[in-house]
Amino acid sequence: MNPYSSRGQALIELAVFGSILILLLGALINYGLNTEYTQQVWMKSFREALGLASGGSASVIVVRDRYLPNPGNPFATGSPLPVSAGASITRDFELQHHQGGTPPMGGVPP
């Protein structure tokens, strides 16, 4: 048995499985960036609605275009990712009082 053949086989296996591993790592990073951008827009819409509803109710819709980085060309803008989120807030100081005779969830009446 030739000792060079087993070394060559190991090199080919490393090249194949290493490229698959790098591809999976890139997909995981892309998914993480997408999730992080989406969560930022959700939180921004919630904060804006909370700020607008100072005694009543408010609804806010936020639409943003985020650009994901392009690993093939690091100086390019990348592909756009449209992200939208909405939030509705109702702030009322009487929400904790129950309209019926009994308090909700079996609590003690005020």
C-alpha positions as CSV (number, residue, x, y, z in Angstrom):
1,M,0.0,0.0,0.0
2,N,1.3,3.4,-1.0
3,P,1.6,5.8,2.0
4,Y,0.9,8.8,-0.3
5,S,-2.6,7.5,-1.2
6,S,-3.9,7.7,2.4
7,R,-2.4,11.3,2.8
8,G,-4.1,12.3,-0.5
9,Q,-7.4,10.7,0.6
10,A,-7.2,12.7,3.9
11,L,-6.6,15.9,1.9
12,I,-9.5,15.3,-0.4
13,E,-11.8,14.5,2.6
14,L,-10.7,17.7,4.4
15,A,-11.3,19.8,1.2
16,V,-14.8,18.4,0.7
17,F,-16.0,18.4,4.3
18,G,-14.2,21.6,5.1
19,S,-16.1,23.4,2.3
20,I,-19.4,22.0,3.5
21,L,-18.6,23.1,7.1
22,I,-17.8,26.7,5.9
23,L,-21.0,26.8,3.8
24,L,-23.0,25.8,6.9
25,L,-21.3,28.4,9.0
26,G,-22.0,31.1,6.5
27,A,-25.7,30.1,6.4
28,L,-25.9,30.2,10.2
29,I,-24.3,33.7,10.3
30,N,-26.7,34.9,7.6
31,Y,-29.7,33.5,9.5
32,G,-28.4,35.2,12.7
33,L,-28.1,38.6,11.0
34,N,-31.5,38.3,9.6
35,T,-33.0,37.4,13.0
36,E,-31.1,40.3,14.7
37,Y,-32.3,42.9,12.1
38,T,-35.9,41.7,12.4
39,Q,-35.8,41.9,16.2
40,Q,-34.4,45.4,16.0
41,V,-37.3,46.5,13.9
42,W,-39.8,44.8,16.2
43,M,-38.4,46.6,19.2
44,K,-38.3,49.9,17.4
45,S,-42.0,49.7,16.5
46,F,-42.9,48.7,20.0
47,R,-40.9,51.6,21.5
48,E,-42.4,54.1,19.1
49,A,-46.0,52.9,19.8
50,L,-45.3,53.0,23.6
51,G,-44.1,56.6,23.3
52,L,-47.0,57.7,21.3
53,A,-49.7,56.1,23.5
54,S,-49.3,58.3,26.5
55,G,-52.9,58.0,27.7
56,G,-54.7,56.3,24.9
57,S,-53.8,54.0,22.1
58,A,-51.4,54.0,19.2
59,S,-50.5,51.8,16.3
60,V,-47.1,52.0,14.5
61,I,-45.8,50.2,11.5
62,V,-42.1,50.3,10.7
63,V,-40.6,49.2,7.4
64,R,-36.9,49.2,6.9
65,D,-34.5,47.9,4.2
66,R,-31.4,46.3,5.7
67,Y,-28.5,45.3,3.5
68,L,-26.9,42.0,4.2
69,P,-23.2,41.8,3.7
70,N,-21.9,40.2,0.5
71,P,-19.1,37.7,1.3
72,G,-18.0,37.6,-2.3
73,N,-17.3,41.3,-2.4
74,P,-16.7,42.9,1.0
75,F,-16.8,46.4,-0.4
76,A,-20.2,46.0,-2.1
77,T,-23.5,46.9,-0.5
78,G,-25.1,43.5,-0.5
79,S,-28.6,42.3,-1.1
80,P,-31.5,44.2,0.5
81,L,-33.6,42.6,3.1
82,P,-37.0,44.3,3.6
83,V,-38.1,44.0,7.3
84,S,-41.4,45.2,8.6
85,A,-43.0,45.2,12.0
86,G,-46.1,46.6,13.7
87,A,-47.2,47.3,17.2
88,S,-50.4,48.4,18.8
89,I,-50.5,49.7,22.4
90,T,-53.4,50.6,24.6
91,R,-52.5,52.4,27.8
92,D,-55.3,53.0,30.2
93,F,-55.0,53.5,33.9
94,E,-58.3,51.6,34.4
95,L,-57.3,48.4,32.7
96,Q,-56.6,46.7,36.0
97,H,-60.2,47.2,37.2
98,H,-62.7,44.5,36.2
99,Q,-66.0,45.6,34.9
100,G,-67.9,42.7,36.5
101,G,-68.6,42.3,40.2
102,T,-65.8,39.8,40.8
103,P,-62.1,40.5,40.2
104,P,-60.3,38.6,37.4
105,M,-58.4,35.4,38.2
106,G,-60.0,35.0,41.7
107,G,-58.0,38.0,43.1
108,V,-59.0,40.2,46.0
109,P,-61.3,43.1,45.1
110,P,-59.8,46.6,45.4
